[in-house]
Each structure stands twice: as C-alpha cells, then as structure tokens.
Amino acid sequence: MHNKKLEIKIIFTVIALFFMVFLFAPLVVLLRNSLSSFIPLLHNKEIYTATQNSIQVSVVAALITTILAFILAYAVNCTNILKPINAIIKVGISVPMLLPTITYGFVIIYSFGKQGLLTKILGRQMFDIYGFNGLLLGYIIYTVPFAFLLVNNSFGYIDKKFMVVSKLMGDNFLRSFINTIIHPLIGTLGGAFVLTFMLSFTDFGIPTSLQGTYNVLSTMLYQVMLGSIPNFNSGSAIALIMLVPSIIGIVFLNYLEKFNFHYDKFSKTEIVKNKFRDISFASISILTIISIVSVFLVMFIAPFVVNYPYDMRFTTKFIFQMFTTGQIKEVYVNSLYVAIISSVLGVVISYVSALINVRTNLSKKVTKSIDVFSMITNSVPGMVLGIAYLMFFNNSDLKETFTIIIICNIIHLFTTPYLMAKNSLSKINPAFETTGELMGDTWIKTIIRVIIPNSISTIIEMFGYYFINSMVTISAIIFLVGATTSVITSKIQELQHFEDYNQIFILSIIVFLTNIIIKICCELANKKIQSNRERL
C-alpha cells in the first residue's frame, strides 16, 4: 500500500511540475509583461476597433453555428430520415476538422471570389468575400463541426419517450418541442454558443486571408509580434485582451452546468412518423452539408488545371514541381514527426492525469488541481499560449525547436483527451485495483494489465484527436516555428505572401488525406477491438 501511494505521488509530482513549467510559468511572464501596456492599449483606437470587430463577427457566427448544429443533430436523432442521409450528415460535418483553418480563407476566395468556382456556377458573385462576410462564412464552416459533436452527444441523453407522452397529453408542437427538447438541451446549446464564440474570436488562420480592412485581434497580435519592429509588451497586452472573453466563457460554461441533466433510464421509443418534418430536416441537412463540402471542392481542382479559372486543361505540373523542390518532403516529415510525438506523449500525460483523478484515493485537493490544469488549458487560446512560450523560452535552447512545438501542442490540446480518458476510466469497475493488490500486483502493473486493455478504445480515440489537431493547428505554433522546424500549416502561411495558391492547396490536400488515413485507421482498430470483445 505504501509503495502504491509513493508511485502515485511521484507520478502526480511529475505531471504537476510539467504544468507548472510549461503552463503557469509562461502565463505569469505574459501577465507581468502586459501590465505596463494594458491600460494605455485600451485607449488605442485601432485595438478598440479590432476588439469590437472580433466580438461582433464571433457572436453572429456563434449564433448561426449553434442553430445549424442543433438542426443537424435534431435531424440525426429525432426524425426518421433515411440511414444513408444520417451517415452523410455525420461524415460530411467532420470534413472541415481535417483541414487547417488557414486553408479555409483560400478556398473561400477561390469559391466565392469574382473568378471563383461557385461564382462561375451560379453566374454571379454572391457577396463581398473580404471583411465581415468572408470571416463569418469561414468561422461558421470552422466551428459547426465542434458544435454539432457537442449537441449530438447531448441528444443521446434525452429519453424520446417524453416526446410521445407530451403528444398524448395534447401539447401542441411548440410546447412539446420546448419542454422535451429545448429545455433539456439549454445548457448544451449555451455551451455550444460559448465554445464556437471562443474558437472564432481566437482564430488566426481564417482572418489571415479574408479580413481585408476589417481588422480583428488575432491578426493584429501577429503583426505586433512578428512585424518589422516586434513589440513584446504590446503583444502581451493584446494577448491579455484575447484571454478575457475566454475566461468569461469558461465561467459561463461552469454556470451552464447546472442546466445539464440526463435521464438515468431509457425506454426504446419509436420516433413518431411525420413525413413533412422528415423531408424538411433532411433537405436542410443535406443542403448544409453540400454547402460546406462544396466550398472545399475547388481545392481539389485548382492545382490540377493549367491556369485556374482561365485554362481548365488537366495538368500535373504543379504536383511535379512541388515534389521536386524537396521542401514539401521536409515540411511533411516535420509535420508527421510533430503530430506523432505530440500524440504519443499527449495521450500518456492526459491518460495518466485522468488515472490519478479517477483511479486513486488521493486527496480532493490533488484531483481538483488536475481539473484546474484542464480548465486553464481549455480557456487559454492557442495564440496566447504561443505568445507566452515565445516570451518565456525566447533566450533558451528550446527556442524554435521541435521540443517546444510538441510541448505547446500537448498543453494546448490537453483538455479534450483528458476528459475522454476521465469519462472512460470512471466507468471501469472500481474494484480492479483492489483485486490486483490482493493478487500481489503493484498499482502500475494492474494499470498495465487490466485498466489499459479495458480502455484501449478511448486511448485510440485520444491518439486520433491529438494527431489530427496537431496536423491542422496554426495559431498555437505560429510564433514557435523556425527555418528548420517549419510544418505544413506554417509553410502554407509563408506561401500566402507569394500568392502561390496551387502549392497551398496541394499541401492542404496532403494534410487532408493524412488525417483521413489516421481517422480510418483509428476506426478500424476500434472495430477490431469491439469484434474481439464480442467473441470472448
């Protein structure tokens, strides 16, 4: 027993030190540097306008996204739409998540610009793509998959029996809809709004190409930090401004927790037949998915024609040029290396953190502290974390190394894998460790022999999450990459200055295909594990 407690305390100490050095210390330096510039910056007209613009477009995007995500989740869970349509919604909605946000701006330009693919198909330009409109469209495409996953998951905890009961009691459609669907989901819908607002407010990739004269905070922060004369104090102050809405959002999310509930018992209930409802929701859902996917269509066309959109003859010269320069190989290998190491180490750290929280008898202070780590990593935007790292490690050997990029990814992406592991481990029989102890096994041996095999599916999902997000992230690492540590997303940002869109699209396709392969491999591995369990 004493050895077990010692093992757990050593592991917790290592994790706590990791977060102290790579989360709290950089943030303290950032806050210290921002104090002298924060108040004067509030009176800066450009900063005020950029903050106002960021809030305005993010609020509108979050509102539209939350409504869209609800419609899609309702179609999947509360209608009798055909199974193939159901599958198309679930697969189609995940497409944007497999691409870096920096690509979104370029595909919107090539789709909705004056010479864009969709402009040509429709015969006219639908809207001005630079400024508010372009950013709004980009943010909706970017955030709707996250909102959908959140709302769709919560629909699984609603007992549909109450919808039938409500109808039998004579409630009209609106009353029944509010009582049986909206009311149970109010916390989740609020959470989806906050999440999508924060993602939009702190995104750097989309405004890079679409902001026009509509300045937003993320690009202003980039210009201040990596302009001709970098200003660390002003950069810290802008980062602090970006941090404020995130902190408010996290507080609001915790407040919304009291509205979340689920039914303990579920009854198998057949959804009431309603052809008008099914056709309506199927049509809206299919239209939404087609609209999202079609925006990315141009990415697979432009690099394979002689001169888009003027000479549409097929060619492979751009592919050949890119692969013969050697640069593509270097940045791709760098991206793979960063994604794989970030995933392996990230899974270990987040899984072990969840183990200590859920599968040990350590004091509540210890377990609560890990939840605090999770909450802080969730509330700190990627760009803010990147700025903090740039300042803290600026004069160290870690500057512009793969190590600092990998650590930044692990910290930045920690929350979701940690919560996945925590949820999975809490469902495993709590007596396993006691049984192992009685059989003479150490705590670590029991974890390796019993707990890990019983949660291997979750570990695979955690790996997939870390890998895909490490491949597409831009905001967290844009300040940390160097000449020899450039990854695909930073290379895309570099190519933007040369307006080399063909290479940008080819790199984006490579990221997309890599992420699809990883996603398929993870799903196949989980299916195999599931079938092996069913045989036993």
Secondary structure by P-SEA (a helix, b strand, c coil): caaaaaaaaaaaaaaaaaaaaccaaaaaaaaaaacccaaaaaacaaaaaaaaaaaaaaaaaaaaaaaaaaaaaaaaccccccaaaaaaaaaaaaccccccccaaaaaaaaacccccaaaaaacccccccccaaaaaaaaaaacaaaaaaaaaaaaaaccaaaaaaaaaacccaaaaaaacccccaaaaaaaaaaaaaaaaaaccccccccccccccaaaaaaaaaccccccaaaaaaaaaaaaaaaaaaaaaaaaacccbbbbcccccccccccaaaaaaaaaaaaaaaaaaaaaacccccccccccccccccccaaaaaaaaaaaaaaaaaaaaaaaaaaaaaaaaaaaaaaaaaaccccccaaaaaaaaaaaaaaaaccaaaaaaaaaaaaccccccccaaaaaaaaaaaaccaaaaaaaaaaaacccaaaaaaaaacccaaaaaaccccccaaaaaaaaaaaaaaaaaccccccccccccccccaaaaaaaaccccaaaaaaaaaaaaaaaaaaaaaaaaaaaaaaaaaaaac
